[in-house]
Amino acid sequence: MATFLYKLGRLAFRRRHFVALIWVALLTLAGVGAASAPTAASSSFSIPGTEAQKAFDLLEQRAPEASADGASARVVFKAPDGEKVTDPANKAEIQKTVGELKSGSDQVASAADPFAPHVKAVSEDGTTAYASVTYKVTSMELTDDSRDALEKTTDDARGDGMTVEVGGDALQAMPHTGATEIIGIAVAAVVLVITFGSLVAAGLPLLTALIGVGIGVSSITALASALDLGTTTSTLAMMIGLAVGIDYALFIVSRYRAELAEGREREDAAGRAVGTAGSAVVFAGLTVVIALVGLAVVNIPMLTKMGVAAAGTVAIAVLIALTMIPALLGYAGRKVKPTGEKGRLLGGRKKSGTDAPVAQAAPAKENLGTRWARFVVRRPVAVLLLGVLGLGAAAVPVSGLELGLPDDGAQPTSTTQRKAYDLIADGFGPGFNGPLMTVTDLKGVDDAKGAAAAVQKKIAGLDDVLSAGPPQFDKAGDTAIISVVPSSKPSGTETENLVHAIRDEAKTVKADSGADVMVTGTTAMNIDVSQKLNDALLPYLALVVGLAFLLLIVVFRSVLVPLKAALGFLLSVLAALGAVVAVFQWGWLGSLFGVEQTGPIMSMMPIFMVGVVFGLAMDYEVFLVTRMREAYVHGESPHEAIVTGFRHGARVVSAAAVIMIAVFAGFIGSSEQMVKMIGFGLAIAVFFDAFIVRMALVPAVLALLGRRAWWLPKWLDRALPNVDVEGEGLRAAADKDGEPDEDRELVRV
């Protein structure tokens, strides 16, 4: 592996014009494809194997009008204080507004008059009413003219003294991250400049990462319509691709500078950087890809597509780091200085026509990473206990974790969607914001109407049911729909208990009459998603950790080092989930992160964090420990190898972690609650994993284990392929010929 990548790095350095042209052409091609691609519709959301999905599919087959997935808006009217919406003037104004809603756009399918006898959309106290507007197209396909017409109509209605707010997905905007995303990239740039002491060297990782993300996100946009990809898919790909793209390039540029400091020619240094650090990049990228693609085991198509798209962007980041970075290093020439030599930016004097390495100068004093490693090696037990106790304390809130999917109740209080949600809850009850839909399959039942009436009666008698409407039959009369309004809010545990209670009653109905009763609707879908994700968490964890464990055994040729890596990851992800619960569910420091409304944690957050954080955590494990493994293989004692690994890797790993934290933290500024939560969760997880687990617990455990850390059964050692991550093949070739032989096949994979 190392020799193959060495050759690749030298080839890219020499043929830099050709390599740069290829990547620019790919970026242009992806950009043109994205610009010319049709506008993607909103991603279809399905959860195969659940009752809610089964009921929805039955409705699509027998009563498609009841399962229409077009955009919707709920326009809520509240009369001025002391008045009622049924007062003649207010009623006339509301009906006028409903008429304007119908005629405001040719995309409107219907707008229901709240005063119509069959609608009943006026509160008991007469102060609140709502009009349901449905559209012929999905929210993503709504034109700006349609949204503008909706907003103008409601603004005009407000001018007459009534409170008018709009809920539903018709006004749903594309998620945006705001200025904080730019701040995150700016922080990354500052960290790179401090790390390298040169604008040129700092600019290389940023440039290549942006090109990689540009290709990945543009490709996703170009394929969004054909593959039914949602808007969050590209956001996730950008978030992860940008972070790993900068980190992978950072490690290769850092190793290149270290090779220059040892006196190597620039082309040879580029080859060796790609051969050694590039090997770590390949395996780190593989762990991230495994974790993201592994999301497919959950069997939620949306989550699978998000994972595969993000994995593709990570793969692009790896390829760019291995090829475009050495090509750009060729262009940069002497502007990228050896390690220890200051660039002109930080006050160093410009060298005159020489590449004299810093290694020939007086030995530099020990850096912070070296001093920290020596401290941990001397006091491993104290460091280990302190780190484990700290992460354990951060993980305590996980015991109170509540899962759900966000609705308009999780929107900021300043939004019209949230105001409409609150008006409905106050005027009609919180359950009106998330009604349930029961679908009864009556095919083959002798008395279909009698059976449907019995179902309605049973449901109406359950606890937490505010109302259960009369059965509505399809044209064939073999399917009945009953709308059920809970007494509690959609995300409440009482509503979840009600769904389970209806399903329990359905078993009795099935045995008595043969009718099959199922619960669906957005609220039931959310409940089923949460359950499906919970059920899939352990199998997913076993699959991803198991595959990565085997991969790390091959990389480190050790059993205990990968085991330690996996256990450290579990600590960091539990601590990160605890922080998410504390901020987004309990509200601790919520205002600092822009959390205006606390509530259940997004259902996919635990499994998503397990997948993404595991991949990113293994990045730092591979980058840091391969340096230790390299030193150990080359004859150093276990304790000396730990110090050597930190001497060369701690500064770079710390910089990479700060960059990744900055990039993820930039997404906390998103207006989309899901993106905000993901950004915070990933940022805090990287902090815990990089600075506590990898920088403290890893050296402490390795110091306690000593030589046993690198133990591998002889039979397993013979069976495993030798991927030569440490570059031993390069050293052997150099010892024989002075430098690796370009024509000799030393690749051992």
N, C-alpha and C positions, 0 to 999 in steps of 0.2 A: 504493500500500500504506500509506504513512505517513498519508495523509489519511483513508483509510477507517478505520484503527485509531484515529486521533485522534477521529473521530466516535464510534467504538465506546466509547472511554474516557470521553468526556464523557457519552454516553448512560448508561453504567453508573454513573457518578458521580451523575447526576441521578435515575435510576430505581433507586437502590440497594436500596430495599425489595423491588422486583420481582426484581432479580438475585439477592439473597440468598435470597429465597424459592424461586427455581428451584433453586439449588444445594442448599439444605437438603432440598427435596423429592426431588431425585435421590439424595442420600445416604440418605434414609429409605427410598426405594423399593429401592435396592440392598441396604440392610441387611435389609429384610424379605424380599427374594428370597433372600439368603444364609441367613437363619435358617430359612426354610421349604423350602429346596432339599434333596433327598435326599442322603444321604452319598455322596460320590464314591468310586467304586472306584479302586484303584490304576491309574495311567495305563498303558495297554498300550504295550509297547515293541516297536517294529518298525523294521527297517532295510531298506526295499525295495531290491531289486536286488542283494542279497548272497546268497552261497551258504548262510550260516547261516539266513537268513530263508526261503529257498526250501525248505530241508530241514524247517524247522519247519512251514511251510504244508503240505508233503506229509504230515507226521505228523498234523496236524489233520484232514486229509481222510481218511486211511486208518486211522490208529490214534489217535483223539482221546484215549484214556485215557493214552497215552504223552506227550502234549503238554499235559496239564492244567496250568493256570496258577494253581491254588490255592496258598494259603500252605503253607509247609513249616517244619518244625523238626527239627533233628538233635540229639538228646539224647545227650551223650557221658558215658560212665561210666569212671572210672579207679579201680582197686582200691587200697586202702591199701598202703603200702610193705610188701614181703614177701609180698603176697597176689596172687591172680589173680581176674579176674572170673568165671572158670569154677569157682572154689571153690563148693561147694554153697550156703553161706549167701549169698554175693554174687550167685550166679546166681539164687537164689530172690528176692532183693530186687530185682534188675533186672527179672525177669519180672513181679513184682508191680507195679513202677512202670510197665511197659509196659501192663499191664492197666488201671491207673488213668488212664493217658494216653488210652486208647481210650474209657473211660467218662466222662472228665472233662468233655466237652462234646459236644453234638449236632452241632457243626460239624466234628468230627474225622471224616475219611474212613477213615483207617487208621493203625495204629501197628505197625511191623514188629518182631517178636521177633528180637534179634540172634543168638540161638542156633538159630533155625530153619535146617534144612539148606540151603534155597534162598537164604538171606539172606547168610550168611558175613560178619557184621559184627563179628568179634572179631579183634583184632590177633594176629600170630604169637606174640608173647611172652605172650599171655594176660592182659595187664594193662589193656587198654583195649577197650571195646565201644561201639557206638552204635546207637540206635534211631531210625529215620526215621519222623516223624509228618507226615502230609499232611492238609490240610483241604479242605473242600468249597467254601470261599470264598477270595477273595484276602486279603492281609494287611490291606488297608484296610477290608475288610468284617468282619474278626474282631471279635467283641464283647469288651468288657472282661472279661466273665465267662470267656471262653475263654482269654484271656491270663492271667488270675488263676489259672485251674485249672492251666495249664501251669507257671506259676511255683510254685504251692503244691506240686504233685506233685514237682517237682525239688528244692524246699527240703526236703520231707520225706525224700527219698532221701539228701540230704546228711547228714541227721541220723544216719545209720547208719554214718558213717565214710568213705564213698566220696566221691570228687570227682565232682560232677555239674555239667555246664555245658550251655548251650543255644545252638546256632547256627541259622542260617536266618533267614527274614524274618518268622516268626510273631511275634517280639517286637519287630519294627521299629516304632519310635515316630515320631510326627510330629516333624520337625526343629524345634528351638527354638534361639533365639539367646542366651538368657540375659540377664543384667543389662547386658552390654556394649552391647546395642542401645539400651537406655534411656540409657546413658552417652553414646552417640553423639549422640542427640537433645539431651541436656543440653548437650553441647559446642557443638552448633549454636546453641542458644539463647543461650549465653554470647557466642559470636562475634557474633551478631546484635545483642545488647545493646551490645557494645563498638563495633560498626560504626555503629549508629544513635544510641546514647546515650539510648535511650528504650525502656521496656518495651512501649509500645503499638506503636511502629514495628517493633520486633523480633518482636512477637507475630504480626504480619500474615503474613509468609512461613510461619511455622510452622503457623498456623491453616489457611491455604489449602492448604499441602502435605498436612497431615493429612486434610483433607476430600477432596482429590483422590485420595490413596492409599486412603482409606476407600471411595470410590466404585469405584475400580479393583479393589481386592482383593475387595470384596463382590460385585462383578459376576462376577469370576472364580470365586468360591466358588459363586455361584448357578448358573453355567453349567458347573461342573466335571463334573457327572455327564453332562450332555447332550453335552458336547464332549470328554469323556475327557481332562480336564486333570489333571496330576499335582500333588502337593503343592509341588514345587519351583517350579512356575509362579507361584504367588502370592507365594512368597518373593522371586523375582527381580523381579516387578512392584513389590513393596513397596520393595525395595532401590533400584531405579532411580527409581521414581516419587517416592519421598521426597526423594532427592538433587536431581533436576532440579526438582521442585516448589518446594523452598526456594530454589534458585538463580534460577529464572525470576522468582519473586516479588521476590527480593532486588534484582534489576537494575531492575525497574520502580519499586519503592519508592525506590531510590537516585536514579533519574532524576527522580522526582517531587520529591524534596527539593531536587535541583539546580535544577529549574525554579522552585520556590518562592524559592530564593535569588536568582534573577534578577528577582524582583518580580512574578511572575505570580499571578493569582487561582487559587484552589485547583482549581476545575473545569477551567480552561484548563491548569493544570499537570498534572492527571491525564490530560487528553486528550493533551498533548504527550509525557508519559512513555510512554503506551501507543503513541503514534504513532512514537516513535523507538526507545526500548528495546524496546517490544513488537514492532517489526519484526525486531529482532535475535533476540528470543525465538522468533518464528515460524520463522525460518530455522534457528536452532540446533535447535529441536525437530524440524524436518524432517530434519536430518542424523541425529539419533538414531533417528527412526522408520525412515529408509531403512536404517540399519545393522541395526536389529533385525528388520525385516520381511525384509531380505535373507538372513537365516539360512535362509529357505525353500529357497534354492538347494542346500543341503546334502542335502535330501531325507530328513531324519530327522524324522518327524512330531512327536516329543516336542520337539525343538529348535525346530521351526517354531512350535509352539503357545506355547512359552515366549517366543519373540521377538515374536509377534503380540500376546500378552497384555501384555507389557511395553510394546510400542509404543502400545497403547491407553491404558495408564496415563500415558505421556508426553504423548499427545495431550490427555488430560483436564487434565494439569498446565498445558499451554499455554493451553487455553481458560479455565481458572480464573485464570491470571495476567492474561489480557487483560480479563476481565470482573469477577471477584470482587474483585481487588485494588483497582481504582478505586472499586468500590462500598464496600469497607471503608474506603478513604481518606476517602470522603464521611462515613462514620459517625465516623471518628476526629477529623475537623476539625483544630483547632489543636494537638491532642496530638501530631501528627507535625510536627516542626520542619524548617525549611529546613536545607540543608547548612551546616555551620559554626556553627549555633546549638545550644548544648547544651540538652538537656532537663533537667527538674528532677532526674532520676535521678542525673545526673553533676554536680550542683552549680550548674547555670545558673539564673539568676533568671527567674521566670515573667514573660512579656511581659504588658502590661496592654492588652487590647483592640486589639491591632494585629498585623498580619502583616508588620511591617517586615522586609525581607530583609536578610540578613547582607551581601549584596553592597554595601550602602550604607556598611558599616563600613570600617575600615582594612583594607587588603589583608593577607591572611594570609600567613605565611611558606610557602615551598615545602614540600610534603609529601614523604614518603619516596619515593612513586612517581615524583614529578618529579625528585628528586635521582638516583634510580637510572636513570631514562631518560637523563638528561644524561650520566651516567657511561658507559652503554652506547654512546651515540651518539659519545662521544669515543674509546672503545676497542673498536670492534665486532669487530675481528679477534681480540683476546685473549679476549673473552667468548665468541665463537663457537667458537674452538678448545677452550677449557676445557670448555664445555658438551658439545660433541660427544665429546671424549675421556672425560668422566665418564660419559655415557650408554653409550658404547661399552664401557667397563670393566664397567658393571653388566650389559650384555648378554652378556658372555663365557660365563656358565653355560648359555646356550641351546644351545651346541654339544654339551652332554651331555644334552640333553632326552630323556627316555624317557616314552612315553605308555602309558596303560592306563586301566582303569576300576576304581574302588575295590571291594574285597570285604571280607569280615569280617577279613581280615588287616590292613586299614588302620584298624580300629576301635581306640579307646584300650585299652591293656592291662588296664584295670580292668573292662572290660565282659565279661559272660558270653559274648557272641558271639566276642570275641577269644580268650578262654580256651578255648572249644570248638574254635576254629580251630587253636590251638596243640596241643591234646591230640590232634586228628586227625593233624596233621602229624607229631607225635612217635610216635604209635602205629602209623599206617598208611602214612605218607609224605606229603609236601606235596601231591602230585598228587591225593589223595583229596578235597581241598578244592575241586577244580575239574575233575571228570572231563569228558571229551569224549564226545559222542554221534555216532556215525557212522550215517547213514541210507542204506541201499542200495535204490534203486528197481530191482526185479527184473521189472517188468512186461515181458512179451515175451521173457524169457530162458528158454531151454529147460530148463536144469538150475539152478533157482533155489537149491536148498540147496547144491549144489556150488559155485556162484558165490559165495554168502555165506560158505561155509567158506574159500574161497580168499582172499576179502577179509580175513577174520579172521586168517588166517595171515600175509598180507603186512603187516598193521598190527602184529601181535605182534612181527615181526622188525625193526621200525624202532627207531632209537636213541631213547632217552628214553621208551620205553613200559614202564611197570611191569607192566601187565596189559591184556589185551584179552579181554573176556568172550565167551562163545558167542553166536552170532546168535539174536535173539529175533524171531519172525515175527508179522506181523499175522494176522487171521483169514483173509484171502484168500490169504495166503502169497506175496504179491508185494512185500512190504516187509520188510527185515531191519534190526534195530537192534543195534548192537554198542557196548557201553560200554567206553571206553578210559580207563585211568588213567595219566596221565603221571608221570614220575619227579620232575618239577620243580613248583614252585608255580604257581598259575594265572596270576599276573602276570609270570612269568619269561620272558625271551627264548627260553629253551629250549622252553617250551610253545608259543610262537608259531611257532618253527621246526618243531615237530612237526606243527602244524596244516597248515602249508604242505607238509610232506613227505607227509602223508596225501593231500592234494589232488593232489600230483604223481603219486602212485601211482594215484589214481583215474583219471587219464587213460589209464594203461596198462590198467587193468581195463576201462574203457569200450571200448577198442579190441579187447581180447581176447574179452570175453564179452557186451558190450552193457549190462552193469549200470552204473548211475549211482550213484557213491558220493559222498555229501556229508557235511560235518562241521558239527554244530550244538552246541547247549548254551550255557550262560551264558558260558563261557570263549571259545568260538569267536565268539559274538555280540560280545563285547568286542573281540576282535581285528579283526573286520570293521568295527566302528564306528570304531576307530582308523584303519584304512586308508581308510575312506570319508571321514572328516574330513580326513585328510591330503591326499587327492586333491581335495577341494573347496576347500581353503584358498586357493589361487591364483585360481581362478575367482571365488570369493566376494570376495576382496580387490579384484580388478579391477572387479567389478560395483559394489561399495559405494563404493570410492574414486573410480571413474569417475563415478558419478551425483552424488556429493557434490562432486566437482571441478567439474562443470558447474554445479551449484547455486551454488557459491561464486564462479564466474566472473560469474554473474548478479548476485550480491550485491555483490561488490567491484569489478566491471567492470575486472578485471585478470587476466592469465594467470599471472604470476609469484607473486602472493600466494597463490592456491590451491595452486600447485605447492609452494611453501615450506611451506604448512600440511600437505600430505600427507606430505612428507618428514619433517617434524618429528614427525608422528604415528608413522611407522614407527620412528623412533629411540626414542620413549617406550614403545611397546608391546613392542619387543624388550628394552629395559632392564627393563620390568616382568616380562616372562616370565623373564628371567634371575634376577630376585629370587625369583620363585615357585620356580624350580628349586633355587636355593640353599637356600631354607627348607624346602620340602616334599619335595624329592628328596634333597638332600645333608644336610639337617638343621641347617644353620647357623642359630643363634638359634631353633631349633625350639621349645625349651622356653618361650621368651618368648611365642610365639604359640599355645601349647597343642598343638603337633604331637608326639604321642607315638610315632608310627610313620611313618618315611619310606617312600617308595615312588614308583612312576611317577606322573607328573602326569596328572590326569584328561584323557582323550582330547579332550574338547570344549573344554578350556581355551584353546588357542591361537586357534581360530576364534571362540570366544565372546568372548575379550578383544579380538580384532581388531574385531568388530562393535560391542561396547558401548563400548570405549575410544575408537574412532574417533568415534562419535557425541558422546561427552562432550568429547573433545578439541576438536572443532569448535565446541562451545559457547563455550569460552574464546576461540578464534580469532575467532568472530563478535563476541562482546561487546567484546573489546579492540580489534580492528582496525577495526570499524565506527566507533568513536570517532575513530581516526586518519584513516580515510577521510572522515569528516564534516568534520574540521578541514582536511584537504587540499582538499576540494571547496570549502570556504568561504574559500580563499585562502592558507592557511599553507604554508610550505615543507615539504618531506618531513621534515626533521629536527625542525622545530617541531611538525609534526603528530604525530610519535612522542611527543614530550614531552607534548603536550596530551592524547593518548590515555591516557598513563599517569597524568597528573594527575587525570583524571576517572574512569579505569577500574581502575587498579592496585589500589587499596584494596578496591574492591568485588569484583574478580575474585579477589583473594587470600582475602577472606572467604568467597566462594562455594566456592573450592577447599578451604579448611579445613573448611567445613561438609560438603562432599561426602566428603572423606576421613574425617571423624568418623562420618558415617552408614554408609559402607562398612565402616570398621574395626569398627563395632558388630557386624557379622555374623561377625567372626573368632571370637567366643565361641560360635558354634553347635556343637552336638554332631555335626552332619552334616559329614563331611569335605569334601564337595563345596561346601557353602555357605561353610564356613570358607575354603577355597581361593579361591573367587570373591571373597569379601569382601576378603581380603588383596590379591589380584591387582588388583582395581579401585582399592583405596585407594592402593597404591604407584604404580599407573599414573597416577592423577590427580595425585599429588605430582610425579612426574617431568614430566608434560606441562604442568601449570600453572606450576610454579615454575622449571623449567629451560628447557623448550621455549618456552612462551608468554611468560614473563617475561624470559628472557635471549636465547634464540636468535632469536625473532621480531624484537625491536627491533634486534638486531645485523645480521641479514640485511637488514632494511628500510633501515637506515642505510647499509649498503654499496651497496645498489641505488639509493638516491636516488629520483629521478623515474621511473626505469625500473621500479620496483616497481608503478607504477600504469599501465603501458603496456598498451594494448589495440588490436589492429589496427582500423583504421577500418571495414572491412567487417563485422567482428564487432560493433563498437560499434553500428552501424546495425541489425544483425540481432537483437541481444539486447533483450528487453523491459526497460523501466526500472521497477524495483520501488521505487525511491525509499526505500531503507532509511535514508538520511541525513536524511530529512525536508525535502528541498529544496522540495517542494511546499508544505509548511507555511510555510516562510520566504517563498516567493514570494507566497503568499496574504496573509501578514502584512504584507509590504512594500506590498501594494496596498490592503488594506482595514483594516489594523491588527490583524487576526486572521484565521485561515482562515475562508472563507465556508462555512457549513454546507450551503448549497444548491448549491455549485459542485462539479461532478464533477472532481476532480483525481487520482483514483486511476489509476495507470498500472501495470498488472500484465501 
